[in-house]
Amino acid sequence: NKKEGQEKEVAEKHLDDLLKFIETKKCRRIPLMDYFGEEYPNEECGMCDNCLSTDENVEDYTIQAKKLMECISELEESFGKTQVVNVLRGSKAK
């Protein structure tokens, strides 16, 4: 089911909004309220993951993500998630 015209534009706008929300390092309440046409009076809510996050508890999972993508690519996407997990864990099961 492929979207066309205005429906596609709206879907792309929603996807763009979602990506901005996911990738922001700022308070998540601000873009969420903005999406619904409201303003948040503060710079931080003090309750979302970004407001509660500190640099000391941020971890980089880039290497793990790359290994996962390489594994899926090498398996040519012909196996389910259980098989991919088994390969990544080093399982000898066949």
C-alpha distances in whole Angstrom, upper triangle without the diagonal:
4,7,10,13,15,12,11,15,15,13,15,18,18,17,20,22,21,22,25,26,26,28,31,34,35,35,32,33,33,30,29,31,30,27,28,30,33,36,37,41,42,41,40,39,41,39,36,35,36,39,40,40,43,43,45,42,39,38,36,34,33,35,33,30,30,32,29,26,29,29,26,26,29,27,25,22,23,25,24,25,29,30,29,31,34,34,34,37,39,38,40,38,37
4,7,10,12,10,8,12,13,11,12,16,16,15,18,20,20,21,24,25,25,27,29,33,34,34,31,32,32,28,28,30,29,25,27,29,32,35,36,40,41,39,39,39,41,39,35,35,35,38,40,39,42,42,44,41,38,37,35,33,32,34,33,29,30,32,29,26,29,29,26,25,29,28,25,23,24,26,26,27,30,31,30,32,35,34,34,37,39,40,41,40,38
4,7,8,6,5,9,10,8,10,13,13,13,16,18,18,19,22,23,24,25,28,31,32,32,29,30,30,26,25,27,26,22,24,26,29,32,34,37,38,37,37,37,39,37,34,34,34,37,39,38,41,41,43,41,38,37,36,34,33,35,34,30,31,33,30,28,31,31,28,28,31,31,28,26,27,29,28,29,32,33,32,34,37,37,36,39,41,42,44,42,41
4,6,6,5,8,10,10,11,14,15,15,17,19,20,21,23,25,26,27,29,33,33,34,31,32,31,27,27,29,27,23,25,26,30,32,35,38,39,38,38,38,41,39,36,36,36,38,41,40,43,43,45,43,40,40,38,36,35,37,36,33,33,36,33,30,33,34,31,30,34,33,30,28,30,32,32,32,36,37,35,37,40,40,39,42,44,45,47,46,44
4,6,5,6,9,10,11,13,15,16,17,19,20,21,23,25,26,27,29,33,33,33,31,31,30,26,26,28,25,22,24,25,28,31,33,37,38,37,38,38,40,39,36,36,36,38,41,40,43,43,46,44,41,41,39,38,36,39,38,34,35,38,35,33,35,37,33,33,36,36,33,31,34,35,35,35,39,40,38,40,43,42,42,45,47,48,50,49,48
4,5,5,6,9,10,10,12,14,15,16,18,20,21,23,24,26,27,31,31,31,28,28,27,23,23,24,22,19,20,21,25,27,30,33,35,34,35,35,38,36,33,34,34,36,38,38,41,41,44,42,39,40,38,37,36,39,38,34,35,38,36,33,36,38,34,34,38,38,35,33,35,37,35,35,39,40,38,40,43,43,42,45,47,48,51,50,49
4,5,5,6,9,10,11,12,14,15,17,18,20,21,23,24,26,30,30,30,27,27,26,23,22,23,22,18,19,21,24,27,29,33,34,34,34,34,36,35,32,32,32,35,37,37,40,40,43,40,38,38,36,35,34,37,36,32,33,36,33,31,34,35,32,32,36,35,33,30,32,34,32,32,36,37,35,37,40,40,40,42,45,45,48,46,46
4,5,5,6,9,10,10,12,14,15,16,18,20,21,22,24,28,28,29,26,27,26,22,22,24,22,19,21,22,25,28,30,33,34,33,33,33,36,34,31,31,31,34,36,35,38,38,41,38,35,35,34,32,31,34,33,29,30,33,31,28,31,32,29,29,33,32,30,27,30,31,30,30,34,35,33,35,38,38,37,40,42,43,45,44,43
4,5,5,6,9,10,10,12,14,15,16,18,20,21,22,26,26,27,24,25,24,20,20,22,20,17,19,20,23,25,27,31,32,31,31,32,34,33,30,30,29,32,34,34,37,37,40,38,35,35,33,32,31,34,34,30,31,34,32,29,32,34,31,31,34,34,32,30,32,34,33,32,36,37,35,36,40,40,38,41,44,45,47,46,46
4,5,5,6,9,10,10,12,14,15,16,18,20,21,25,25,25,22,22,21,18,17,19,17,14,15,17,20,22,25,28,29,29,29,29,32,30,27,28,27,30,32,32,35,36,38,36,33,34,33,32,31,34,33,30,31,34,32,29,33,34,31,31,35,35,33,30,33,34,32,32,35,37,35,36,39,39,38,41,43,44,47,46,46
4,5,5,6,9,10,11,12,14,15,16,18,20,24,24,24,21,22,21,18,17,19,18,14,16,18,21,24,25,29,30,29,29,29,31,29,26,26,26,29,31,31,33,34,36,34,31,32,30,29,28,31,30,27,28,31,28,26,29,31,28,28,32,31,29,27,29,30,29,28,32,33,31,32,36,36,35,37,40,41,43,42,42
4,5,5,6,9,10,10,12,14,15,16,18,22,23,23,20,22,21,17,17,20,18,15,17,19,22,24,25,29,29,28,28,28,30,29,26,26,25,28,30,29,32,32,35,33,30,30,28,27,26,29,29,25,26,29,27,25,28,29,27,27,30,31,28,26,29,30,29,28,32,33,31,32,35,35,34,37,39,40,43,42,42
4,5,5,6,9,10,11,12,14,15,16,20,20,21,18,19,18,14,15,17,14,11,14,15,18,20,22,25,26,25,25,26,28,27,24,24,23,26,28,28,31,31,34,32,29,30,28,28,27,30,30,26,28,31,29,27,30,32,29,29,33,33,31,29,32,33,31,30,34,35,33,34,37,37,36,38,41,42,45,45,44
4,5,5,6,9,10,10,12,14,15,19,19,19,16,17,16,13,12,15,13,10,12,14,17,19,21,24,25,24,24,24,26,24,21,22,21,24,26,26,29,30,32,30,27,28,27,26,26,29,29,25,27,30,27,26,29,31,28,29,32,32,31,28,31,31,29,28,32,33,31,32,35,35,34,36,39,40,43,42,42
4,5,5,6,9,10,10,12,14,18,19,19,16,18,18,14,14,17,15,12,15,18,20,21,22,26,26,24,24,24,26,25,21,21,21,23,26,25,28,28,30,28,25,25,24,23,23,26,25,22,23,26,24,22,25,27,24,25,29,29,27,25,28,28,26,25,29,30,28,28,32,32,30,33,36,37,40,39,39
4,5,5,6,9,10,11,12,16,17,18,15,17,16,12,13,16,14,12,15,17,19,20,21,24,24,22,22,23,25,24,21,20,19,22,25,24,26,26,29,27,24,25,23,23,22,26,25,22,23,27,25,23,26,28,26,26,30,30,29,27,30,30,29,27,31,32,30,30,34,34,32,34,37,39,42,41,41
4,5,5,6,9,10,11,14,14,15,12,14,13,9,10,12,11,8,12,13,15,16,17,21,21,19,19,20,22,21,18,18,17,20,22,22,25,25,28,26,24,25,24,24,23,27,27,23,25,28,26,25,28,30,28,29,32,33,31,29,32,32,30,29,32,34,31,31,35,35,33,35,38,40,43,43,43
4,5,5,6,9,10,14,14,14,11,13,13,10,10,13,12,10,13,15,17,18,18,22,22,20,19,19,21,20,16,16,16,19,21,20,23,24,26,24,21,22,21,21,21,24,24,20,23,25,23,22,26,27,25,26,30,30,29,26,29,29,27,25,28,30,28,28,32,32,30,32,35,36,39,39,39
4,5,5,6,8,12,13,15,12,15,15,11,12,16,15,13,16,18,20,20,20,23,22,20,20,20,22,20,17,16,15,18,20,19,22,22,24,22,19,20,19,18,18,21,21,18,20,23,21,20,23,25,23,24,28,28,27,25,28,28,26,24,28,29,26,27,30,30,28,30,33,35,38,38,38
4,6,5,6,10,11,12,10,13,12,8,10,13,12,11,15,16,17,17,17,20,19,17,17,18,20,19,15,15,13,16,19,18,20,20,23,22,19,20,19,20,19,23,23,20,22,25,24,23,26,28,27,27,31,32,31,29,32,32,30,28,31,33,30,30,33,33,31,33,36,38,41,41,42
4,6,6,9,9,10,7,9,9,7,8,11,11,10,13,15,15,15,15,18,17,15,15,15,17,16,12,12,11,14,16,16,19,19,22,20,18,19,19,19,20,23,23,20,23,26,24,24,27,29,27,28,32,32,31,29,32,32,30,27,30,32,29,29,33,33,30,32,35,37,40,40,41
4,6,9,10,11,9,12,13,10,11,14,15,13,16,19,19,19,18,21,20,18,16,16,17,16,12,11,10,14,15,14,17,18,20,18,15,16,16,16,16,20,19,17,19,22,21,20,24,25,24,25,28,29,28,26,29,29,26,24,27,29,26,25,29,29,26,28,32,33,37,37,38
4,7,9,11,10,13,13,11,13,16,16,15,19,20,21,20,19,22,20,17,16,17,18,17,14,12,10,14,16,14,16,16,19,17,14,15,14,15,15,18,19,16,18,21,20,20,23,25,24,25,28,29,29,27,30,30,28,25,28,30,27,26,30,30,27,29,32,34,37,38,39
4,5,8,7,11,10,9,11,14,14,14,17,18,18,17,16,18,16,13,13,14,15,15,12,11,8,11,14,12,14,15,18,17,14,16,16,17,17,21,22,19,22,25,24,24,27,29,28,29,32,33,33,31,34,33,32,29,32,33,30,29,33,33,30,32,35,37,40,41,42
4,7,8,11,11,11,13,16,16,17,20,21,20,18,16,18,15,12,11,13,13,14,11,9,6,9,11,9,11,11,15,14,11,14,14,17,17,21,21,20,22,25,25,25,28,30,29,30,33,34,34,33,36,35,33,30,33,34,31,30,33,33,30,32,35,37,41,41,43
4,6,9,8,9,11,13,13,15,18,18,17,15,13,14,12,8,8,10,11,12,10,10,6,7,11,10,12,13,17,16,14,17,18,20,21,25,25,24,26,29,28,28,31,33,32,34,37,38,38,36,39,38,36,33,35,37,34,33,37,37,33,35,38,40,44,44,46
4,6,6,8,9,11,12,14,16,16,15,13,10,12,10,7,5,7,8,9,7,8,6,6,9,10,13,15,18,17,16,19,20,22,23,27,27,25,28,31,30,30,33,34,34,35,38,39,39,37,40,39,36,33,35,38,35,34,37,38,34,36,39,41,45,45,46
4,5,6,6,9,10,11,13,15,13,12,11,13,12,10,8,8,10,9,6,8,7,8,11,12,15,17,20,18,17,19,20,21,23,26,26,24,27,29,28,28,32,33,32,33,36,37,37,34,37,36,34,31,33,35,33,32,35,36,33,34,38,39,43,43,44
4,6,5,6,8,10,11,12,10,9,7,10,10,9,8,7,10,9,7,10,10,10,13,14,17,20,22,21,20,23,24,25,26,30,29,28,30,33,31,31,35,36,35,37,40,40,40,37,40,39,36,33,36,38,36,35,38,39,36,37,41,42,46,46,47
4,5,5,6,9,10,10,9,7,6,9,8,8,8,8,12,12,10,13,11,11,15,16,19,21,24,23,21,24,25,26,27,31,31,29,31,34,33,33,36,37,36,38,41,41,41,38,41,41,38,35,38,40,38,37,40,41,38,40,43,45,48,48,49
4,6,5,6,9,10,9,9,9,12,12,11,11,12,15,14,12,14,12,13,17,17,20,22,25,23,22,24,24,25,26,29,29,27,29,32,31,30,34,35,34,35,38,39,38,35,38,38,36,33,36,38,35,35,39,39,36,38,41,43,47,46,47
4,5,5,7,9,9,9,9,13,13,13,12,12,15,13,11,13,13,14,17,18,21,23,26,24,23,25,25,26,27,30,30,27,30,33,31,30,34,35,33,35,38,38,38,35,38,37,34,32,35,37,35,34,38,39,36,38,41,42,46,45,46
4,5,5,6,5,6,7,10,12,12,12,12,15,14,13,16,15,16,19,20,23,26,28,27,25,28,29,29,30,34,33,31,34,36,35,34,38,39,37,39,42,42,41,39,41,41,38,36,38,41,39,38,42,42,40,41,45,46,50,49,50
4,5,5,5,6,8,11,13,13,14,14,17,17,16,18,17,17,21,22,25,26,29,28,26,29,29,30,30,34,34,31,34,37,35,34,38,39,37,38,42,42,41,39,42,41,39,37,40,42,39,39,43,43,41,42,46,47,51,50,51
4,6,7,9,11,15,16,16,17,16,19,19,16,18,18,19,22,23,26,28,30,29,27,29,29,29,30,33,33,30,32,35,33,32,36,37,35,36,40,40,39,36,39,38,36,34,37,39,37,37,41,41,39,41,44,45,49,48,49
4,6,9,11,15,17,17,18,17,20,19,18,20,20,20,23,25,28,30,33,31,29,31,32,32,33,36,35,33,35,38,36,35,39,40,38,39,43,42,41,38,41,41,38,36,39,41,39,39,43,43,41,43,46,47,51,50,51
4,7,10,13,16,17,18,17,21,21,19,22,21,22,25,26,29,31,34,32,31,33,34,34,35,38,38,35,38,40,38,38,41,43,41,42,45,45,44,41,44,44,41,39,42,45,42,42,46,47,44,46,49,51,54,53,54
4,7,10,12,14,15,14,18,18,18,21,20,19,23,24,27,30,32,31,30,32,33,34,35,39,38,36,38,41,39,39,42,44,42,43,47,47,46,43,46,45,43,40,43,46,43,43,46,47,45,46,50,51,54,54,55
4,6,9,11,12,12,16,17,16,19,18,17,21,23,25,27,30,29,28,31,32,33,34,38,38,36,38,41,39,39,42,44,42,44,47,47,47,44,47,46,44,41,44,46,44,43,47,48,45,46,50,51,55,55,56
4,6,8,9,9,12,13,14,17,16,14,17,20,22,25,27,26,26,29,30,32,33,36,36,34,37,40,38,38,42,43,42,43,47,47,46,44,47,46,43,41,43,46,43,42,46,46,43,45,48,50,53,53,54
4,7,9,9,13,15,15,19,17,15,18,21,23,25,28,27,27,30,32,34,35,39,39,37,40,42,41,41,44,46,45,46,49,50,50,47,50,49,46,44,46,49,46,45,48,49,46,47,51,52,56,56,57
4,5,7,10,12,13,16,14,12,15,17,19,22,24,24,24,27,29,31,32,36,36,35,37,40,39,39,43,44,43,45,48,48,48,46,49,48,45,42,44,47,44,43,46,47,44,45,48,50,54,54,56
4,7,9,12,12,14,12,10,13,15,16,18,21,21,21,24,26,28,29,33,33,32,34,37,36,36,40,41,41,42,45,46,46,44,47,46,43,40,43,45,42,41,44,45,41,42,46,48,51,52,53
4,6,8,9,11,9,6,10,12,14,16,19,19,18,22,24,26,28,31,31,30,33,35,34,35,38,39,39,40,43,44,44,42,45,44,41,38,40,42,40,38,41,42,39,40,43,45,49,49,51
4,5,7,10,9,7,9,12,15,18,20,19,19,23,25,27,28,32,31,30,33,36,34,35,38,39,39,41,43,44,44,41,44,43,40,37,39,41,39,37,41,42,38,39,43,44,48,48,50
4,6,9,8,5,6,10,12,15,17,16,17,20,23,25,27,30,30,29,32,34,33,34,38,38,38,40,43,43,44,41,44,42,40,36,38,40,38,36,39,40,37,37,41,43,46,47,49
4,7,8,6,6,10,13,16,18,16,17,20,22,24,26,29,28,28,31,33,31,33,36,36,36,38,41,41,41,39,41,40,37,33,35,38,35,33,37,38,35,35,39,40,44,44,46
4,5,5,6,8,12,15,17,15,15,17,19,21,23,26,25,24,28,29,28,29,32,33,32,35,37,37,38,35,38,36,34,30,32,35,32,30,34,35,32,33,36,38,41,41,43
4,6,5,6,10,12,14,11,11,14,16,17,19,23,22,21,24,26,25,26,29,30,30,32,34,35,35,33,36,34,31,28,29,32,29,27,31,32,29,29,33,34,38,38,40
4,5,5,8,10,13,11,10,13,15,17,19,22,22,21,24,26,26,26,30,31,30,32,35,36,36,34,37,35,33,30,32,34,31,29,33,33,30,31,34,36,40,40,42
4,6,8,11,13,12,13,16,18,20,22,26,25,25,28,30,29,30,33,34,34,36,39,39,40,38,40,39,36,33,35,37,34,32,36,37,33,34,37,39,43,44,45
4,7,10,11,10,11,14,17,19,22,25,24,24,27,29,28,30,33,33,34,36,38,39,39,37,40,38,35,32,33,36,33,31,34,35,32,32,35,37,41,42,44
4,7,8,7,7,11,14,16,19,21,21,21,24,26,26,27,30,31,31,33,35,36,37,35,38,36,34,30,32,34,31,29,32,32,29,29,33,35,39,39,42
4,5,6,7,11,13,16,19,21,22,22,25,27,27,28,31,32,32,34,36,37,38,37,40,38,36,32,34,35,32,30,33,33,30,30,33,36,39,41,43
4,6,5,9,11,15,17,19,20,20,23,25,25,26,29,30,31,33,34,36,37,36,39,37,35,32,33,35,31,29,32,32,28,29,32,35,38,40,42
4,6,8,11,15,17,19,19,21,23,24,25,27,29,30,31,33,35,36,37,36,39,37,35,31,32,34,31,29,31,31,27,27,30,33,36,38,41
4,6,10,13,16,17,17,18,21,22,23,25,27,28,29,31,32,33,35,33,36,34,32,28,29,31,28,26,28,29,25,25,28,30,34,35,38
4,7,10,12,15,15,16,18,20,20,22,24,25,26,28,30,31,32,31,34,32,30,26,28,29,26,24,27,27,23,24,27,29,33,34,36
4,6,9,11,11,12,15,16,17,19,21,22,23,25,26,27,29,28,31,29,27,24,25,26,23,21,24,23,20,20,23,26,29,31,33
4,6,8,9,10,12,13,14,16,18,19,20,22,23,25,26,25,28,27,26,22,24,25,21,20,23,22,18,19,22,25,28,30,32
4,6,5,6,9,10,11,12,14,15,17,18,20,21,23,22,25,23,22,19,20,21,17,16,19,18,15,16,19,22,25,26,28
4,6,5,6,9,10,11,12,14,15,16,18,20,21,20,24,23,22,19,21,21,18,17,20,18,15,17,19,22,26,27,28
4,5,5,6,9,10,10,12,14,15,16,18,20,20,23,22,21,19,20,20,16,16,18,16,13,15,17,20,23,25,26
4,5,5,6,9,10,10,12,14,15,17,18,18,21,19,18,15,17,17,13,12,14,13,10,12,14,17,20,22,23
4,5,5,6,9,10,11,12,14,15,17,16,19,18,17,14,16,16,13,12,15,14,11,14,16,19,22,23,24
4,5,5,6,9,10,10,12,14,15,15,18,18,18,16,18,17,13,14,16,14,12,15,16,19,22,23,24
4,5,5,6,9,10,10,12,14,14,17,16,16,14,15,14,11,11,13,11,8,11,13,15,18,20,20
4,5,5,6,9,10,11,12,12,14,13,13,11,12,12,8,9,11,10,7,11,13,15,18,18,19
4,5,5,6,9,10,11,10,13,13,13,12,15,14,10,12,14,12,11,14,16,18,20,21,21
4,5,5,6,9,10,10,13,13,15,14,16,14,10,12,14,11,10,14,14,17,19,20,20
4,5,5,6,9,9,11,10,12,11,12,10,7,9,11,8,7,11,12,13,15,16,16
4,6,5,6,6,8,8,9,9,11,10,7,10,12,10,10,14,14,15,17,17,17
4,5,5,6,9,10,12,13,15,13,10,13,15,12,13,16,17,18,19,20,19
4,5,8,10,10,13,13,15,12,10,13,14,11,12,15,15,16,17,17,16
4,5,6,7,10,11,12,9,8,12,12,10,11,15,14,15,15,15,14
4,5,8,11,12,15,12,11,15,15,13,15,18,18,18,19,19,17
4,6,8,10,12,10,9,13,14,13,14,17,18,18,19,18,17
4,7,10,12,10,10,14,14,13,15,18,18,18,18,17,15
4,7,8,6,7,10,11,11,13,15,16,15,16,14,12
4,5,6,7,9,10,11,13,15,16,15,16,14,13
4,5,5,6,9,10,10,12,14,14,16,15,15
4,5,5,6,9,10,11,12,11,13,11,12
4,5,5,6,9,10,11,9,11,9,9
4,5,5,6,9,10,10,12,12,12
4,5,5,6,9,9,12,12,13
4,5,5,6,5,8,8,10
4,5,5,6,8,9,10
4,5,8,11,12,14
4,6,9,11,13
4,6,9,11
4,5,8
4,6
4
